[in-house]
Amino acid sequence: MALKDLRAKKWFGIATNLYVVVLTAFVVWMVFFDTNSLMIHLELKKQIRTLEKQQEFLRSEIEKDKKTLEKLSDPKELEKFAREHYYLKKKNEEIYLIEYEDSLKNKQDDEDQ
């Protein structure tokens, strides 16, 4: 009797309709199991966004490097860069590095972490 009562319900007739069953199976297959599933599309979109951000960052770095290269084409700027970054010096010249107390504290804090 329970099966007979179940078949009499309207939702049971809709749920057991062949078209509804096939459509439901198709949607579940496309969303979860197919090689082009919705989950894979969402994951790929996330990767694309990450790569686009990385691309933009790298383009800005390239622009900075181009500006630096243009500056370094001037011999005076090249000398200034070498002195500041690599502590290069001319013959018979002495270099004194002056470190302030607050910069020493920052270096110690960086080493502690």
SULWO-V752522 format. One record per residue. N is the residue number from 1. RES is the residue in one letter. SS is DSSP state (H for helix, E for strand, - for the rest). NEAR is the number of other C-alpha atoms within 12 Angstrom. D_LAST is the distance of its C-alpha to the last C-alpha in Angstrom with 1 decimal. Layout:
BEGIN
n/res/ss/near/d_last
N/RES/SS/NEAR/D_LAST
N/RES/SS/NEAR/D_LAST
END
This chain:
BEGIN
n/res/ss/near/d_last
1/M/-/7/73.9
2/A/H/8/70.2
3/L/H/9/70.0
4/K/H/10/72.9
5/D/H/12/71.3
6/L/H/14/68.0
7/R/H/16/69.9
8/A/H/13/71.6
9/K/-/14/68.4
10/K/H/12/67.7
11/W/H/13/64.0
12/F/H/17/64.9
13/G/H/17/67.3
14/I/H/15/64.7
15/A/H/18/61.9
16/T/-/17/64.3
17/N/-/15/65.6
18/L/H/13/65.1
19/Y/H/13/63.7
20/V/H/16/61.1
21/V/H/16/60.0
22/V/H/14/59.8
23/L/H/15/57.9
24/T/H/17/55.4
25/A/H/17/54.9
26/F/H/16/54.4
27/V/H/16/51.8
28/V/H/16/49.8
29/W/H/17/50.1
30/M/H/18/48.9
31/V/H/18/46.0
32/F/H/17/44.5
33/F/H/15/46.2
34/D/-/16/47.3
35/T/-/12/45.4
36/N/-/15/45.3
37/S/-/18/44.3
38/L/H/18/42.8
39/M/H/18/39.6
40/I/H/17/39.2
41/H/H/17/40.1
42/L/H/15/37.4
43/E/H/14/34.7
44/L/H/15/36.0
45/K/H/14/36.0
46/K/H/14/32.3
47/Q/H/14/31.6
48/I/H/14/33.8
49/R/H/14/31.9
50/T/H/14/28.6
51/L/H/14/30.2
52/E/H/14/31.9
53/K/H/14/28.6
54/Q/H/14/27.2
55/Q/H/14/30.5
56/E/H/14/30.3
57/F/H/14/26.8
58/L/H/14/28.1
59/R/H/14/31.2
60/S/H/14/29.4
61/E/H/14/27.4
62/I/H/14/30.8
63/E/H/14/32.3
64/K/H/14/29.5
65/D/H/14/30.1
66/K/H/14/33.8
67/K/H/14/33.6
68/T/H/16/31.5
69/L/H/16/34.1
70/E/H/14/36.9
71/K/H/17/35.4
72/L/H/17/35.0
73/S/-/15/38.7
74/D/-/14/39.5
75/P/H/13/39.4
76/K/H/12/38.1
77/E/H/17/35.2
78/L/H/19/34.4
79/E/H/19/34.5
80/K/H/19/32.2
81/F/H/20/29.7
82/A/H/16/29.8
83/R/H/19/29.4
84/E/H/15/26.4
85/H/H/12/24.4
86/Y/H/12/25.7
87/Y/-/16/26.8
88/L/-/17/30.3
89/K/-/17/33.2
90/K/-/12/36.9
91/K/-/7/39.0
92/N/-/6/39.6
93/E/-/10/36.7
94/E/-/11/33.8
95/I/-/14/30.4
96/Y/-/11/28.3
97/L/-/9/24.7
98/I/-/9/24.1
99/E/-/11/20.7
100/Y/-/10/20.6
101/E/H/10/18.8
102/D/H/11/17.0
103/S/H/12/15.7
104/L/H/13/14.6
105/K/H/13/12.6
106/N/H/14/10.9
107/K/H/14/10.2
108/Q/H/12/8.8
109/D/H/11/6.5
110/D/H/10/5.4
111/E/H/9/5.5
112/D/H/8/3.8
113/Q/-/7/0.0
END
